[in-house]
């Protein structure tokens, strides 16, 4: 029962986060459209070094890829640490 309540709370939290993200994206898109409608085009300035830098979406993808790997590594470590400590944990015993 406790895990069901915990899962329901997690689902509700994630749903709220998703809804707020959708609202933020709509606001950003509206803001961009509004600003574009009265902002003159910015002339392109040649900058050779800029072409070698990662694009913003690449930075985000790389950052999240790294975070996923780090989180997976931490999860594995924590599970193994709990298994190693299981004999000392109340109600766990040595058969886990």
Biopython code that builds the backbone (N, CA, C, O; Angstrom):
import numpy as np
from Bio.PDB.StructureBuilder import StructureBuilder

atoms = [
    (1, "UNK", "N", (0.817, -1.193, 0.000)),
    (1, "UNK", "CA", (0.000, 0.000, 0.000)),
    (1, "UNK", "C", (0.860, 1.256, 0.000)),
    (1, "UNK", "O", (0.566, 2.226, -0.698)),
    (2, "UNK", "N", (1.933, 1.223, 0.798)),
    (2, "UNK", "CA", (2.806, 2.400, 0.864)),
    (2, "UNK", "C", (3.434, 2.690, -0.494)),
    (2, "UNK", "O", (3.569, 3.851, -0.880)),
    (3, "UNK", "N", (3.818, 1.642, -1.221)),
    (3, "UNK", "CA", (4.420, 1.869, -2.531)),
    (3, "UNK", "C", (3.398, 2.411, -3.523)),
    (3, "UNK", "O", (3.749, 3.181, -4.417)),
    (4, "UNK", "N", (2.135, 2.015, -3.370)),
    (4, "UNK", "CA", (1.083, 2.545, -4.237)),
    (4, "UNK", "C", (0.888, 4.038, -3.985)),
    (4, "UNK", "O", (0.766, 4.818, -4.930)),
    (5, "UNK", "N", (0.858, 4.430, -2.727)),
    (5, "UNK", "CA", (0.718, 5.845, -2.385)),
    (5, "UNK", "C", (1.930, 6.619, -2.892)),
    (5, "UNK", "O", (1.791, 7.702, -3.461)),
    (6, "UNK", "N", (3.110, 6.061, -2.682)),
    (6, "UNK", "CA", (4.337, 6.720, -3.151)),
    (6, "UNK", "C", (4.304, 6.875, -4.666)),
    (6, "UNK", "O", (4.676, 7.925, -5.190)),
    (7, "UNK", "N", (3.863, 5.840, -5.371)),
    (7, "UNK", "CA", (3.800, 5.902, -6.836)),
    (7, "UNK", "C", (2.785, 6.947, -7.290)),
    (7, "UNK", "O", (3.032, 7.686, -8.242)),
    (8, "UNK", "N", (1.646, 7.007, -6.609)),
    (8, "UNK", "CA", (0.629, 7.999, -6.952)),
    (8, "UNK", "C", (1.156, 9.417, -6.736)),
    (8, "UNK", "O", (0.904, 10.305, -7.552)),
    (9, "UNK", "N", (1.884, 9.631, -5.645)),
    (9, "UNK", "CA", (2.469, 10.946, -5.376)),
    (9, "UNK", "C", (3.518, 11.302, -6.433)),
    (9, "UNK", "O", (3.574, 12.441, -6.899)),
    (10, "UNK", "N", (4.342, 10.332, -6.805)),
    (10, "UNK", "CA", (5.343, 10.571, -7.843)),
    (10, "UNK", "C", (4.672, 10.909, -9.173)),
    (10, "UNK", "O", (5.085, 11.839, -9.864)),
    (11, "UNK", "N", (3.644, 10.153, -9.523)),
    (11, "UNK", "CA", (2.919, 10.404, -10.776)),
    (11, "UNK", "C", (2.284, 11.797, -10.772)),
    (11, "UNK", "O", (2.336, 12.511, -11.774)),
    (12, "UNK", "N", (1.689, 12.174, -9.649)),
    (12, "UNK", "CA", (1.068, 13.496, -9.545)),
    (12, "UNK", "C", (2.124, 14.599, -9.661)),
    (12, "UNK", "O", (1.901, 15.613, -10.324)),
    (13, "UNK", "N", (3.258, 14.396, -9.022)),
    (13, "UNK", "CA", (4.343, 15.378, -9.091)),
    (13, "UNK", "C", (4.847, 15.518, -10.519)),
    (13, "UNK", "O", (5.000, 16.631, -11.022)),
    (14, "UNK", "N", (5.108, 14.382, -11.175)),
    (14, "UNK", "CA", (5.597, 14.420, -12.554)),
    (14, "UNK", "C", (4.574, 15.042, -13.494)),
    (14, "UNK", "O", (4.943, 15.755, -14.427)),
    (15, "UNK", "N", (3.304, 14.781, -13.260)),
    (15, "UNK", "CA", (2.248, 15.380, -14.071)),
    (15, "UNK", "C", (2.234, 16.898, -13.899)),
    (15, "UNK", "O", (2.096, 17.636, -14.874)),
    (16, "UNK", "N", (2.376, 17.354, -12.674)),
    (16, "UNK", "CA", (2.416, 18.790, -12.407)),
    (16, "UNK", "C", (3.628, 19.437, -13.060)),
    (16, "UNK", "O", (3.522, 20.521, -13.632)),
    (17, "UNK", "N", (4.775, 18.779, -12.977)),
    (17, "UNK", "CA", (5.987, 19.294, -13.621)),
    (17, "UNK", "C", (5.772, 19.388, -15.127)),
    (17, "UNK", "O", (6.116, 20.396, -15.745)),
    (18, "UNK", "N", (5.200, 18.331, -15.721)),
    (18, "UNK", "CA", (4.955, 18.317, -17.162)),
    (18, "UNK", "C", (4.014, 19.457, -17.563)),
    (18, "UNK", "O", (4.263, 20.154, -18.547)),
    (19, "UNK", "N", (2.947, 19.641, -16.810)),
    (19, "UNK", "CA", (1.996, 20.717, -17.114)),
    (19, "UNK", "C", (2.670, 22.085, -17.033)),
    (19, "UNK", "O", (2.444, 22.941, -17.888)),
    (20, "UNK", "N", (3.494, 22.293, -16.010)),
    (20, "UNK", "CA", (4.176, 23.586, -15.878)),
    (20, "UNK", "C", (5.193, 23.789, -16.991)),
    (20, "UNK", "O", (5.402, 24.916, -17.441)),
    (21, "UNK", "N", (5.825, 22.715, -17.439)),
    (21, "UNK", "CA", (6.756, 22.819, -18.570)),
    (21, "UNK", "C", (6.013, 23.208, -19.841)),
    (21, "UNK", "O", (6.503, 24.027, -20.619)),
    (22, "UNK", "N", (4.847, 22.636, -20.058)),
    (22, "UNK", "CA", (4.046, 22.967, -21.236)),
    (22, "UNK", "C", (3.624, 24.439, -21.202)),
    (22, "UNK", "O", (3.651, 25.122, -22.226)),
    (23, "UNK", "N", (3.239, 24.916, -20.032)),
    (23, "UNK", "CA", (2.864, 26.326, -19.893)),
    (23, "UNK", "C", (4.067, 27.221, -20.196)),
    (23, "UNK", "O", (3.939, 28.225, -20.897)),
    (24, "UNK", "N", (5.241, 26.850, -19.663)),
    (24, "UNK", "CA", (6.455, 27.640, -19.908)),
    (24, "UNK", "C", (6.816, 27.644, -21.387)),
    (24, "UNK", "O", (7.175, 28.688, -21.931)),
    (25, "UNK", "N", (6.726, 26.482, -22.048)),
    (25, "UNK", "CA", (7.034, 26.422, -23.482)),
    (25, "UNK", "C", (6.088, 27.282, -24.304)),
    (25, "UNK", "O", (6.515, 27.963, -25.237)),
    (26, "UNK", "N", (4.816, 27.253, -23.964)),
    (26, "UNK", "CA", (3.840, 28.100, -24.666)),
    (26, "UNK", "C", (4.191, 29.570, -24.474)),
    (26, "UNK", "O", (4.135, 30.351, -25.423)),
    (27, "UNK", "N", (4.550, 29.946, -23.264)),
    (27, "UNK", "CA", (4.925, 31.335, -22.986)),
    (27, "UNK", "C", (6.187, 31.730, -23.761)),
    (27, "UNK", "O", (6.255, 32.832, -24.306)),
    (28, "UNK", "N", (7.178, 30.846, -23.816)),
    (28, "UNK", "CA", (8.413, 31.128, -24.552)),
    (28, "UNK", "C", (8.126, 31.304, -26.033)),
    (28, "UNK", "O", (8.630, 32.234, -26.662)),
    (29, "UNK", "N", (7.311, 30.408, -26.594)),
    (29, "UNK", "CA", (6.979, 30.504, -28.021)),
    (29, "UNK", "C", (6.232, 31.799, -28.320)),
    (29, "UNK", "O", (6.499, 32.456, -29.327)),
    (30, "UNK", "N", (5.308, 32.162, -27.458)),
    (30, "UNK", "CA", (4.557, 33.409, -27.640)),
    (30, "UNK", "C", (5.496, 34.609, -27.559)),
    (30, "UNK", "O", (5.406, 35.534, -28.367)),
    (31, "UNK", "N", (6.389, 34.587, -26.588)),
    (31, "UNK", "CA", (7.349, 35.677, -26.419)),
    (31, "UNK", "C", (8.240, 35.808, -27.651)),
    (31, "UNK", "O", (8.460, 36.917, -28.138)),
    (32, "UNK", "N", (8.759, 34.677, -28.163)),
    (32, "UNK", "CA", (9.622, 34.704, -29.345)),
    (32, "UNK", "C", (8.867, 35.267, -30.545)),
    (32, "UNK", "O", (9.395, 36.111, -31.269)),
    (33, "UNK", "N", (7.649, 34.811, -30.758)),
    (33, "UNK", "CA", (6.849, 35.324, -31.880)),
    (33, "UNK", "C", (6.620, 36.833, -31.756)),
    (33, "UNK", "O", (6.702, 37.562, -32.744)),
    (34, "UNK", "N", (6.339, 37.283, -30.559)),
    (34, "UNK", "CA", (6.099, 38.712, -30.333)),
    (34, "UNK", "C", (7.359, 39.525, -30.595)),
    (34, "UNK", "O", (7.309, 40.543, -31.285)),
    (35, "UNK", "N", (8.483, 39.084, -30.050)),
    (35, "UNK", "CA", (9.741, 39.812, -30.228)),
    (35, "UNK", "C", (10.165, 39.799, -31.691)),
    (35, "UNK", "O", (10.635, 40.812, -32.207)),
    (36, "UNK", "N", (10.005, 38.664, -32.363)),
    (36, "UNK", "CA", (10.377, 38.577, -33.780)),
    (36, "UNK", "C", (9.563, 39.533, -34.633)),
    (36, "UNK", "O", (10.055, 40.019, -35.651)),
    (37, "UNK", "N", (8.345, 39.808, -34.243)),
    (37, "UNK", "CA", (7.477, 40.642, -35.067)),
    (37, "UNK", "C", (7.931, 42.098, -35.135)),
    (37, "UNK", "O", (7.589, 42.804, -36.084)),
    (38, "UNK", "N", (8.694, 42.556, -34.147)),
    (38, "UNK", "CA", (9.133, 43.951, -34.206)),
    (38, "UNK", "C", (10.650, 44.125, -34.062)),
    (38, "UNK", "O", (11.129, 45.252, -33.937)),
    (39, "UNK", "N", (11.394, 43.044, -34.079)),
    (39, "UNK", "CA", (12.852, 43.134, -33.988)),
    (39, "UNK", "C", (13.454, 43.006, -35.380)),
    (39, "UNK", "O", (13.125, 42.077, -36.118)),
    (40, "UNK", "N", (14.335, 43.932, -35.741)),
    (40, "UNK", "CA", (14.979, 43.816, -37.053)),
    (40, "UNK", "C", (15.950, 42.632, -37.070)),
    (40, "UNK", "O", (16.470, 42.216, -36.034)),
    (41, "UNK", "N", (16.176, 42.113, -38.255)),
    (41, "UNK", "CA", (17.102, 40.994, -38.395)),
    (41, "UNK", "C", (18.511, 41.441, -38.016)),
    (41, "UNK", "O", (18.948, 42.531, -38.388)),
    (42, "UNK", "N", (19.206, 40.603, -37.285)),
    (42, "UNK", "CA", (20.574, 40.911, -36.878)),
    (42, "UNK", "C", (21.504, 40.438, -37.993)),
    (42, "UNK", "O", (21.424, 39.286, -38.419)),
    (43, "UNK", "N", (22.385, 41.317, -38.467)),
    (43, "UNK", "CA", (23.286, 40.905, -39.540)),
    (43, "UNK", "C", (24.268, 39.841, -39.057)),
    (43, "UNK", "O", (24.680, 39.834, -37.897)),
    (44, "UNK", "N", (24.624, 38.968, -39.948)),
    (44, "UNK", "CA", (25.549, 37.889, -39.631)),
    (44, "UNK", "C", (26.978, 38.422, -39.643)),
    (44, "UNK", "O", (27.398, 39.091, -40.588)),
    (45, "UNK", "N", (27.712, 38.117, -38.586)),
    (45, "UNK", "CA", (29.109, 38.524, -38.495)),
    (45, "UNK", "C", (29.960, 37.266, -38.578)),
    (45, "UNK", "O", (29.792, 36.347, -37.777)),
    (46, "UNK", "N", (30.875, 37.220, -39.546)),
    (46, "UNK", "CA", (31.708, 36.019, -39.671)),
    (46, "UNK", "C", (32.606, 35.830, -38.440)),
    (46, "UNK", "O", (33.366, 36.722, -38.062)),
    (47, "UNK", "N", (32.497, 34.657, -37.833)),
    (47, "UNK", "CA", (33.331, 34.317, -36.679)),
    (47, "UNK", "C", (33.748, 32.864, -36.828)),
    (47, "UNK", "O", (32.989, 31.962, -36.473)),
    (48, "UNK", "N", (34.958, 32.625, -37.355)),
    (48, "UNK", "CA", (35.381, 31.256, -37.667)),
    (48, "UNK", "C", (35.374, 30.305, -36.470)),
    (48, "UNK", "O", (35.101, 29.117, -36.638)),
    (49, "UNK", "N", (35.658, 30.785, -35.304)),
    (49, "UNK", "CA", (35.731, 29.921, -34.126)),
    (49, "UNK", "C", (34.347, 29.410, -33.724)),
    (49, "UNK", "O", (34.225, 28.304, -33.198)),
    (50, "UNK", "N", (33.327, 30.192, -33.964)),
    (50, "UNK", "CA", (31.960, 29.826, -33.568)),
    (50, "UNK", "C", (31.533, 28.505, -34.200)),
    (50, "UNK", "O", (30.832, 27.715, -33.569)),
    (51, "UNK", "N", (31.947, 28.261, -35.434)),
    (51, "UNK", "CA", (31.551, 27.027, -36.124)),
    (51, "UNK", "C", (32.081, 25.776, -35.441)),
    (51, "UNK", "O", (31.516, 24.695, -35.607)),
    (52, "UNK", "N", (33.153, 25.908, -34.677)),
    (52, "UNK", "CA", (33.749, 24.743, -34.014)),
    (52, "UNK", "C", (33.167, 24.488, -32.626)),
    (52, "UNK", "O", (33.411, 23.438, -32.030)),
    (53, "UNK", "N", (32.410, 25.431, -32.121)),
    (53, "UNK", "CA", (31.801, 25.253, -30.806)),
    (53, "UNK", "C", (30.534, 24.412, -30.918)),
    (53, "UNK", "O", (29.853, 24.451, -31.943)),
    (54, "UNK", "N", (30.213, 23.648, -29.867)),
    (54, "UNK", "CA", (28.977, 22.870, -29.917)),
    (54, "UNK", "C", (27.752, 23.783, -29.915)),
    (54, "UNK", "O", (27.763, 24.861, -29.321)),
    (55, "UNK", "N", (26.719, 23.338, -30.578)),
    (55, "UNK", "CA", (25.453, 24.074, -30.620)),
    (55, "UNK", "C", (24.745, 23.896, -29.270)),
    (55, "UNK", "O", (25.002, 22.926, -28.557)),
    (56, "UNK", "N", (23.859, 24.829, -28.924)),
    (56, "UNK", "CA", (23.163, 24.714, -27.633)),
    (56, "UNK", "C", (22.469, 23.363, -27.427)),
    (56, "UNK", "O", (22.547, 22.794, -26.339)),
    (57, "UNK", "N", (21.790, 22.843, -28.465)),
    (57, "UNK", "CA", (21.111, 21.556, -28.286)),
    (57, "UNK", "C", (22.100, 20.421, -28.058)),
    (57, "UNK", "O", (21.781, 19.451, -27.371)),
    (58, "UNK", "N", (23.311, 20.534, -28.631)),
    (58, "UNK", "CA", (24.336, 19.513, -28.396)),
    (58, "UNK", "C", (24.828, 19.559, -26.945)),
    (58, "UNK", "O", (25.073, 18.521, -26.331)),
    (59, "UNK", "N", (24.968, 20.767, -26.412)),
    (59, "UNK", "CA", (25.373, 20.902, -25.014)),
    (59, "UNK", "C", (24.342, 20.281, -24.082)),
    (59, "UNK", "O", (24.689, 19.594, -23.121)),
    (60, "UNK", "N", (23.074, 20.531, -24.377)),
    (60, "UNK", "CA", (22.008, 19.972, -23.545)),
    (60, "UNK", "C", (22.007, 18.445, -23.641)),
    (60, "UNK", "O", (21.938, 17.758, -22.622)),
    (61, "UNK", "N", (22.082, 17.917, -24.863)),
    (61, "UNK", "CA", (22.086, 16.463, -25.041)),
    (61, "UNK", "C", (23.278, 15.825, -24.334)),
    (61, "UNK", "O", (23.132, 14.809, -23.656)),
    (62, "UNK", "N", (24.461, 16.425, -24.495)),
    (62, "UNK", "CA", (25.654, 15.880, -23.848)),
    (62, "UNK", "C", (25.536, 15.938, -22.328)),
    (62, "UNK", "O", (25.925, 15.001, -21.631)),
    (63, "UNK", "N", (25.000, 17.039, -21.827)),
    (63, "UNK", "CA", (24.834, 17.177, -20.384)),
    (63, "UNK", "C", (23.884, 16.148, -19.812)),
    (63, "UNK", "O", (24.157, 15.554, -18.769)),
    (64, "UNK", "N", (22.762, 15.932, -20.494)),
    (64, "UNK", "CA", (21.799, 14.943, -20.012)),
    (64, "UNK", "C", (22.313, 13.516, -20.199)),
    (64, "UNK", "O", (22.037, 12.652, -19.367)),
    (65, "UNK", "N", (23.048, 13.256, -21.265)),
    (65, "UNK", "CA", (23.657, 11.930, -21.436)),
    (65, "UNK", "C", (24.601, 11.635, -20.274)),
    (65, "UNK", "O", (24.592, 10.539, -19.715)),
    (66, "UNK", "N", (25.416, 12.630, -19.920)),
    (66, "UNK", "CA", (26.334, 12.466, -18.797)),
    (66, "UNK", "C", (25.560, 12.245, -17.498)),
    (66, "UNK", "O", (25.898, 11.358, -16.715)),
    (67, "UNK", "N", (24.518, 13.055, -17.270)),
    (67, "UNK", "CA", (23.725, 12.928, -16.051)),
    (67, "UNK", "C", (23.071, 11.546, -15.959)),
    (67, "UNK", "O", (23.009, 10.966, -14.875)),
    (68, "UNK", "N", (22.581, 11.014, -17.088)),
    (68, "UNK", "CA", (21.981, 9.676, -17.102)),
    (68, "UNK", "C", (23.007, 8.624, -16.706)),
    (68, "UNK", "O", (22.712, 7.732, -15.910)),
    (69, "UNK", "N", (24.219, 8.727, -17.264)),
    (69, "UNK", "CA", (25.273, 7.762, -16.939)),
    (69, "UNK", "C", (25.668, 7.864, -15.469)),
    (69, "UNK", "O", (25.864, 6.851, -14.797)),
    (70, "UNK", "N", (25.783, 9.094, -14.980)),
    (70, "UNK", "CA", (26.136, 9.289, -13.580)),
    (70, "UNK", "C", (25.056, 8.738, -12.661)),
    (70, "UNK", "O", (25.361, 8.067, -11.675)),
    (71, "UNK", "N", (23.794, 9.016, -12.979)),
    (71, "UNK", "CA", (22.689, 8.523, -12.158)),
    (71, "UNK", "C", (22.632, 6.992, -12.180)),
    (71, "UNK", "O", (22.397, 6.368, -11.146)),
    (72, "UNK", "N", (22.841, 6.393, -13.339)),
    (72, "UNK", "CA", (22.847, 4.926, -13.440)),
    (72, "UNK", "C", (23.985, 4.338, -12.599)),
    (72, "UNK", "O", (23.810, 3.326, -11.920)),
    (73, "UNK", "N", (25.133, 4.978, -12.654)),
    (73, "UNK", "CA", (26.281, 4.518, -11.877)),
    (73, "UNK", "C", (25.994, 4.635, -10.380)),
    (73, "UNK", "O", (26.306, 3.724, -9.613)),
    (74, "UNK", "N", (25.404, 5.748, -9.969)),
    (74, "UNK", "CA", (25.062, 5.943, -8.567)),
    (74, "UNK", "C", (24.007, 4.950, -8.100)),
    (74, "UNK", "O", (24.056, 4.470, -6.968)),
    (75, "UNK", "N", (23.050, 4.642, -8.978)),
    (75, "UNK", "CA", (22.013, 3.675, -8.628)),
    (75, "UNK", "C", (22.640, 2.296, -8.400)),
    (75, "UNK", "O", (22.343, 1.619, -7.415)),
    (76, "UNK", "N", (23.506, 1.899, -9.324)),
    (76, "UNK", "CA", (24.166, 0.599, -9.201)),
    (76, "UNK", "C", (24.980, 0.539, -7.915)),
    (76, "UNK", "O", (24.927, -0.454, -7.190)),
    (77, "UNK", "N", (25.731, 1.596, -7.632)),
    (77, "UNK", "CA", (26.527, 1.644, -6.410)),
    (77, "UNK", "C", (25.644, 1.525, -5.174)),
    (77, "UNK", "O", (25.961, 0.767, -4.256)),
    (78, "UNK", "N", (24.540, 2.265, -5.142)),
    (78, "UNK", "CA", (23.658, 2.263, -3.979)),
    (78, "UNK", "C", (23.020, 0.901, -3.764)),
    (78, "UNK", "O", (22.925, 0.424, -2.633)),
    (79, "UNK", "N", (22.581, 0.276, -4.853)),
    (79, "UNK", "CA", (21.996, -1.064, -4.746)),
    (79, "UNK", "C", (23.030, -2.047, -4.199)),
    (79, "UNK", "O", (22.722, -2.853, -3.321)),
    (80, "UNK", "N", (24.248, -1.981, -4.715)),
    (80, "UNK", "CA", (25.308, -2.880, -4.241)),
    (80, "UNK", "C", (25.670, -2.584, -2.785)),
    (80, "UNK", "O", (25.934, -3.513, -2.021)),
    (81, "UNK", "N", (25.688, -1.319, -2.389)),
    (81, "UNK", "CA", (25.985, -0.961, -1.004)),
    (81, "UNK", "C", (24.898, -1.491, -0.065)),
    (81, "UNK", "O", (25.194, -1.983, 1.024)),
    (82, "UNK", "N", (23.629, -1.387, -0.500)),
    (82, "UNK", "CA", (22.539, -1.923, 0.317)),
    (82, "UNK", "C", (22.626, -3.438, 0.436)),
    (82, "UNK", "O", (22.363, -3.995, 1.502)),
    (83, "UNK", "N", (22.995, -4.107, -0.653)),
    (83, "UNK", "CA", (23.165, -5.569, -0.595)),
    (83, "UNK", "C", (24.278, -5.935, 0.374)),
    (83, "UNK", "O", (24.144, -6.878, 1.154)),
    (84, "UNK", "N", (25.378, -5.189, 0.325)),
    (84, "UNK", "CA", (26.504, -5.481, 1.210)),
    (84, "UNK", "C", (26.137, -5.241, 2.668)),
    (84, "UNK", "O", (26.600, -5.965, 3.550)),
    (85, "UNK", "N", (25.313, -4.234, 2.931)),
    (85, "UNK", "CA", (24.932, -3.897, 4.302)),
    (85, "UNK", "C", (23.700, -4.661, 4.777)),
    (85, "UNK", "O", (23.329, -4.557, 5.946)),
    (86, "UNK", "N", (23.062, -5.420, 3.899)),
    (86, "UNK", "CA", (21.800, -6.098, 4.230)),
    (86, "UNK", "C", (21.851, -6.908, 5.520)),
    (86, "UNK", "O", (20.890, -6.872, 6.288)),
    (87, "UNK", "N", (22.929, -7.636, 5.789)),
    (87, "UNK", "CA", (22.933, -8.411, 7.036)),
    (87, "UNK", "C", (22.804, -7.552, 8.300)),
    (87, "UNK", "O", (22.402, -8.056, 9.349)),
    (88, "UNK", "N", (23.134, -6.285, 8.210)),
    (88, "UNK", "CA", (23.052, -5.408, 9.383)),
    (88, "UNK", "C", (21.764, -4.604, 9.437)),
    (88, "UNK", "O", (21.482, -3.953, 10.443)),
    (89, "UNK", "N", (20.985, -4.642, 8.369)),
    (89, "UNK", "CA", (19.748, -3.865, 8.322)),
    (89, "UNK", "C", (18.617, -4.650, 8.984)),
    (89, "UNK", "O", (18.524, -5.866, 8.816)),
    (90, "UNK", "N", (17.753, -3.954, 9.739)),
    (90, "UNK", "CA", (16.648, -4.653, 10.414)),
    (90, "UNK", "C", (15.713, -5.323, 9.406)),
    (90, "UNK", "O", (15.294, -4.716, 8.421)),
    (91, "UNK", "N", (15.400, -6.591, 9.681)),
    (91, "UNK", "CA", (14.444, -7.317, 8.856)),
    (91, "UNK", "C", (14.981, -7.792, 7.517)),
    (91, "UNK", "O", (14.226, -8.356, 6.724)),
    (92, "UNK", "N", (16.253, -7.583, 7.243)),
    (92, "UNK", "CA", (16.804, -7.968, 5.939)),
    (92, "UNK", "C", (17.364, -9.389, 5.975)),
    (92, "UNK", "O", (17.066, -10.172, 5.073)),
    (93, "UNK", "N", (18.138, -9.744, 6.949)),
    (93, "UNK", "CA", (18.707, -11.084, 7.010)),
    (93, "UNK", "C", (19.744, -11.306, 5.942)),
    (93, "UNK", "O", (20.021, -10.411, 5.144)),
    (94, "UNK", "N", (20.315, -12.477, 5.917)),
    (94, "UNK", "CA", (21.410, -12.780, 4.971)),
    (94, "UNK", "C", (20.950, -13.478, 3.720)),
    (94, "UNK", "O", (21.781, -13.813, 2.877)),
    (95, "UNK", "N", (19.634, -13.720, 3.554)),
    (95, "UNK", "CA", (19.160, -14.445, 2.375)),
    (95, "UNK", "C", (18.847, -13.514, 1.210)),
    (95, "UNK", "O", (18.332, -14.004, 0.205)),
    (96, "UNK", "N", (19.118, -12.198, 1.263)),
    (96, "UNK", "CA", (18.837, -11.266, 0.163)),
    (96, "UNK", "C", (20.036, -11.055, -0.684)),
    (96, "UNK", "O", (19.980, -10.302, -1.656)),
]
sb = StructureBuilder()
sb.init_structure("model")
sb.init_model(0)
sb.init_chain("A")
sb.init_seg("    ")
for serial, (resi, resn, name, xyz) in enumerate(atoms, 1):
    if name == "N":
        sb.init_residue(resn, " ", resi, " ")
    sb.init_atom(name, np.array(xyz, "f"), 0.0, 1.0, " ", f" {name:<3s}", serial, name[0])
structure = sb.get_structure()
